Amino acid sequence: MSIIFLLALISLAIAIFFLGAFLWAVKTGQYEDDYTPSVRMLFDDSPKRNQNSDNKIDNLKSKK
Amino acid sequence: MKDQPIKNVNCDHCGDKCGTGSVFEDSLNFCCSGCKTVYEILADNDLCDYYADGSTPGTSMRSKTYYDKFTVLDDPEIRSKFILFEEGNLVSVKLKLPQIHCSSCIWLLENLQRLNEGVSSSEVNFQKKQLLVNINKSKIDIKELFILLTQIGYEPLINIQETDHSNTSLNITLLLKIGVAAFCFGNIMLYSFPEYLGLDSKEFARFFAYLSLLFSIPLLFYSGFEYLQNAYRGIKMRYVNMDIPIALGMITLFARSSYEIISETGGGYLDSLSGLIFFLLIGKWFQSRTYKTLSFERNYKSYFPLSTTRLENGKRVTVKLDDLKIGDEIIIRNHELIPADGLIKSGEAFLDYSFVTGESELIHKTEKAVVYAGGKQEGSELAILLTHKPDNSYLTQLWNQEAFAKKEDQQINKLADQVSKYFTYFILTITALTAIVWFFLNPALIWTSVTAVLIVACPCALALSIPFTLGNAIRFLGRKGIYLKNTEVIEELAKIDTIVFDKTGTLTTTKSTSISFNNELITEQKELIKSLTTNSNHPLSRSITQFLDKIKTHEVKSFKEITSKGIQGVVNNIEVKIGNEAFLGVAFNKNITTVGVLIDQQYIGCFEFIPLLRKGVPDLISKLDALQIKMSLVSGDNDSMDAFLAEKLKLTDRKFNCSPLDKLNYIKELQEAGIVAMIGDGLNDAGALKQSNIGIAISDDVNYFVPACDIILDSDAISDVHGLLLYSKKCMHIIYASFTLSFIYNIVGLSFAVTGTLSPVIAAILMPISSISVVAFASLTSKYYYHKLIKH
């Protein structure tokens, strides 16, 4: 029966992982706009993005 | 007229009618060269999918001088308002674009980098109507970005007074709290199941109980902390609020459960505690989902431009409004707003004060006359010598009235607090009685039964009924174009017994007047009239020119415009005179604005300008009358329309020539007899809207000019005001019914508690059942009445 202790702890670990994922999603602003992404993904040919400057911006944001 | 034939077509870019100055290219029609330019920009950059993508094409482009207003962005202080962060050449800018309205907007705005290589990426937040742009400073500066956006029809708001950062952070905290509460709730419920089903093993019971206890700590002290805090504040201020019994219940639940678990005398009630906090937070979230993107707290600064043009040693310099001094000479162009009181130094003013006073007719002023802030120039350029600073002008003084100092949070959740006051005393009495009775029967059971009473009495269902009923109502009303500031507005609405209407822009539409000619006109006469009116810049002439669409014009000889009288000239050797009674020497004036026409000394009739009542207004007034609601009309306009209104509307109390301050005072007077709602639109109503119990602002576009108010009403929804009043009353009935329902649950629970037989299982069942049934009842009935009363 002691396996139940282990299982309970494993399930707990998974639950904590999902809680962390949720907190991360909220903090990175994924809940701020729940409409635009649904439209954005339907645009046909996505424009060529300037990959370099995008990365640069992301770096800057994480620094902030 | 130019030889180009005018086709009856719409511009392929903006959808406007193609009139004079139309441009044709690529077998496409454009109403102006501006639209053509935008088309070319889009075509050059292979973005013509824009036209295929949506049914709403772009807006027309403005004249070159229009962009002068962006020179204010040269000021680093103003520029910094839009900048999120800056490093090297990279600048991240956040802009508010109220024009965003469809998916092709998102598409075009997120492809900005194809229009200008200075833009590296852009991202739209559709709900907030925001655009986040990253630009390369060396290739495009912020001013150019503003111009680029304006050119493609998305003019960023420059005078953003309000920042919405506080709202978003509040929402984020609530979401985080809900997340933690949901996590704890789910796990604690799982650990409680073995006990419900009868668990024998002591070992497991202790393991699960301690895990639950562990999770209940963040649950109570993070997710539920606000309730404890509010209750503490309430006690300190000697003010009983809804949070006191809730906090009492929470603390009792936690304390008793911890004691039982640590002393190993039982499993505790942590499952109930977690459910309670989780449901409460969900209710709070439901209530907080109001219209954050709309601003309900604007003052005159939102209407005024940020900058104006000042003459300095003969040079034109753009300056911030705050930097204006008495004695400055400023330039006001066509369609610009006068920012401060002053004297006309040169030029002729045709001022539109409809925004300030409600007076719809233009006021004509000449040199050395006094002009007040808030007037919009409709004509040629004007030089003004300032006599006051912008914040000290006649109009802006209104904001020094006490109504604007009124504290907002004085009357929050009145009903909930009233009910909870009695409820709290009731619970405390029952608790005391239980303690006394058990003291005599069996003192060992006092602790068990007293805590049980406090646990069961926790007014979870009671606390949920208000957010769910009113939160639902707000969402439904939003679909109809009725945007409420918060849920308390409904409580107040239910009590309204007096409604005051503004005239211009509220009962009547702002822009369109219906023009008609009271006689038959043959084409030849139309041509003569139009030839004359096209030469005049007077707004009435312009309306007539527009009215006589698709009519040819001829050359005019000896044209003369006599200010505030009329115009005359010779067309095809026929003398034509257009103007008022005195000018023509003929009597035709009625209760409305009229312009007579004299052709070859013959009076042929007059144009009648009838303001249009908004759709559904007469119907609304008679319906409200049937509800026995007192109604008044206060207008800043003159009483020329009085007879017209008296005939069309059942409004007996009509006041005209009211200044904004008169309106405010009139509301104050009415408030002595009842609860007053004010329905208005412009700045001239701002004081009245603020003073009234419920200020309802009507707007043709809810994202633009709306004075501070409690409800923003889409102009199409004005006929729903009647339904809104009925609905708010019904909502209050629903809340009373939910209160009764949750009270019944509490009585049932109390009967277990006072007898000392409340087991954790019964508590765990009763609590969610009562909450869920109250939530379901509130949601379903509020939806039912919405469909019955408002959505026809």
Chai-1 contact restraints between the chains, C-beta under 6 A:
chainA,res_idxA,chainB,res_idxB,connection_type,confidence,min_distance_angstrom,max_distance_angstrom,comment,restraint_id
A,L19,B,F183,contact,1.0,0.0,6.0,A-B,restraint_1
A,F22,B,G179,contact,1.0,0.0,6.0,A-B,restraint_2
A,V26,B,I172,contact,1.0,0.0,6.0,A-B,restraint_3
A,V26,B,L175,contact,1.0,0.0,6.0,A-B,restraint_4
A,V26,B,L176,contact,1.0,0.0,6.0,A-B,restraint_5
A,Y31,B,L175,contact,1.0,0.0,6.0,A-B,restraint_6
A,D33,B,N125,contact,1.0,0.0,6.0,A-B,restraint_7
A,D33,B,Q127,contact,1.0,0.0,6.0,A-B,restraint_8
A,Y35,B,F126,contact,1.0,0.0,6.0,A-B,restraint_9
A,Y35,B,Q127,contact,1.0,0.0,6.0,A-B,restraint_10
A,T36,B,I106,contact,1.0,0.0,6.0,A-B,restraint_11
A,T36,B,V124,contact,1.0,0.0,6.0,A-B,restraint_12
A,T36,B,F126,contact,1.0,0.0,6.0,A-B,restraint_13
A,V39,B,S103,contact,1.0,0.0,6.0,A-B,restraint_14
A,V39,B,I106,contact,1.0,0.0,6.0,A-B,restraint_15
A,F43,B,W107,contact,1.0,0.0,6.0,A-B,restraint_16
A,P47,B,N111,contact,1.0,0.0,6.0,A-B,restraint_17
A,P47,B,R114,contact,1.0,0.0,6.0,A-B,restraint_18
A,N50,B,S120,contact,1.0,0.0,6.0,A-B,restraint_19
A,S53,B,S120,contact,1.0,0.0,6.0,A-B,restraint_20
A,D54,B,S121,contact,1.0,0.0,6.0,A-B,restraint_21
A,I57,B,N134,contact,1.0,0.0,6.0,A-B,restraint_22
A,L60,B,E87,contact,1.0,0.0,6.0,A-B,restraint_23
